[in-house]
Every structure is written in structure tokens, then in C-alpha cells.
């Protein structure tokens, strides 16, 4: 296979990942690493570097659309970014010292967990609660636009949310993914933010988190221009087309198909990791 | 301000994608017929790792360096966004969040310029 053939195949695969990721709302970033390592036999470090770059592209593109609608809580996002960026540096450090077997196994488990979360309907949760001392001190409480006008909400569980975000950052830096699922979980369940606020604030944070580990990856030589180029352009183009096709509700059938793909890739990652093929 | 941040993100991603695309076309013209070697990890040469060397290489239109420059512009986009937020909090005289944002910006700048952990 020549460089030209491989580049075109990787671009087509990345386009499909970006398209499905946008259509299902699950993000295409997490299938890039398995795609590159299992299908194309790319070393996992190069794969993580290329994936991380594509995550920055799609997250920044999407955040641009959301930021002006008033759902994003900038204070919550910035505070939690302290945890995610430091976590991302730790993750990037771990990526340099852990064996590829351990990275592949952790990756497989995270994929399985993401597939589980996506198949389960997003649990209804109580939004807000009594005024919280820490949230008051940090002035995190805010309002969001709803059908009945601006709706106020009180942020809960700040220390737990902050800790979970640190974990999300580590996973992002170690695996080259956005960790959107963990971020949304922290903000939904621990901090009790309204759905739209947690989703958009998570998107706002993913690019910043990925940028923190991308610098380290660049200096380590994990970001190969020839490989990152088709991945970044493919995922970005797929995500843009997906966002345009999307007219509202996320199609359930597509979600099922994409979840099945994720489960398959998870098993492949676990198998190849444990047998030392990655 | 929010509008400005939204536009900044959009323009940053667009410019980065165009630079990567131009570099990519050059790359395929120059190296398209070669054999890929991604299955073994060797690490990029030092000249493709440091900001200074990447800018110098891109200035002479070497394809791999042009792509790398586009990728750095992409990584710099969220960093610029955080810097804008810092200014926004400073304008609002929100000292607590100026400090919070400065910590985030510090981590990002450290990673991009030094990148040793």
C-alpha cells in the first residue's frame, strides 16, 4: 500500500466516524484509535496523537455554535477545566510510561462503558437542589433559556464533580479521546446541572482539555503530520456534514448501529491488547 | 464577547483546516508514492516537534512542516479562547475567575511551549 492509498482510506474512515459521531451525538473521536490500530495496523501512540487533534477540531467547531445560545455556564466550565487540564497532563505522562497492553485494555473498557451509557436512556435527574455553600462562594449558580423564560438553577456536588473531571482529563490525555461521556456524567449526576447546560458546557471544555495533552504529544513526537492530516480533515468534514443533516432528535437506529460498532471495537481492543498485538 | 469567542473558534478551526489541507496536497504530491511506516513507533524527528523548527520548515513550504503548522494553529485555538476569557473576567473585575482562568492558561501554555511532564 502506498502513502496515497492509505491516506485516502484513513480519510474515508475518519469521515464516516465524524459523520456517525455527529448524527448520534456520541462523538466520533473514540472510534478513531481502534480504527487506526486494528484496521490499519498503526502504532497506538501515533493513533492517539491523530485522534486528539481531531477531537480539538470537532469540539471547537461545535462549541462555536453553542456558546452564543446561552446554555454554556462559563464559570462552571472554567473551574472544571482546572481539573481536566491538569488531569490531561497526567494522562499524557502515563501514555509515555504505561505499556501498550495496558493502554489498549483501558481503552476497551472505556469503549464498553460508553456503549452502555449510550444504549441506556439518559437518566432523568433532579436539577439543582438547596443553595450549596461552595457553589455560592464560587458563584456557579446561573440561569438558562427555557420555554418559560430564563430558568435559574443551583449547582450541587462541586468537589465530586471536580474530582470526576480530573478522571475525565486523565482518560482524555491517556487515550486521545474527548471523554464527553464522563464529563456529562459528572455534571448531570454530581453537579445536577440541566441537560442542555451540561452538554454544551462539556463541549466547551473538550477542546481545551485535548489541547493540554496535545502540546505534550507534539513534543514527544506522537503527532505525525502525514497521519493526522487525513484524520483531522476527515473527522471535521464528517462532523460538519452530520451537523447539517441533523434536524433535531438523534435517530435511534443509528445510535444502535454505532453502539454495536463501539462494542465490536471494544472487544477487538481488549483481545488485541491482551494478546500483545497492539 | 460571547459572539467574539464563537467567531474566534470558528475562524481558528477554518484557518487550521485550510493550512492542513494545503500541506496535505503538497505532501501527497511529494510523498504519495512512498510506503507508509506507521506500524512501528519511532517518534517524529526533533525538527517536527518544536514550535520554532516547525515554523521555520513551514516557511520553506516543506509539506510535513506545513501540516504540522496547521495542527499547531488548531491546538492554539482553544488556548486563545481561554486567553479571551481571561480578558473578559478581568474586564468584569471578577478576581476569583481571573485567577482560575490564569491557572488553566498556565497549564496550556506550559504544555504547548515546553511539553515535558
Interface residues (C-beta under 8 A of the other chain):
Chain A: X1 X2 X3 X4 X6 X7 X36 X40 X41 X42 X43 X44 X45 X46 X53 X56 X57 X59 X60 X61 X63 X64 X65 X67 X68 X74 X75 X78 X79 X81 X82 X85 X86 X89 X90 X92 X93 X96 X138 X139 X207 X208 X210 X211 X212 X213 X214 X215 X216 X217 X218 X219 X220 X221 X222 X223 X224 X225 X226 X227 X228 X229 X230 X232 X233 X236
Chain B: X2 X3 X5 X6 X7 X9 X10 X12 X13 X16 X17 X20 X21 X23 X24 X27 X28 X31 X32 X33 X34 X35 X36 X38 X39 X40 X41 X43 X44 X45 X48 X49 X50 X63 X64 X65 X67 X68 X71 X72 X74 X75 X76 X77 X78 X79 X81 X82 X85 X96 X97 X100 X101 X103 X104 X107 X108 X110 X111 X112 X113 X114 X115 X116 X117
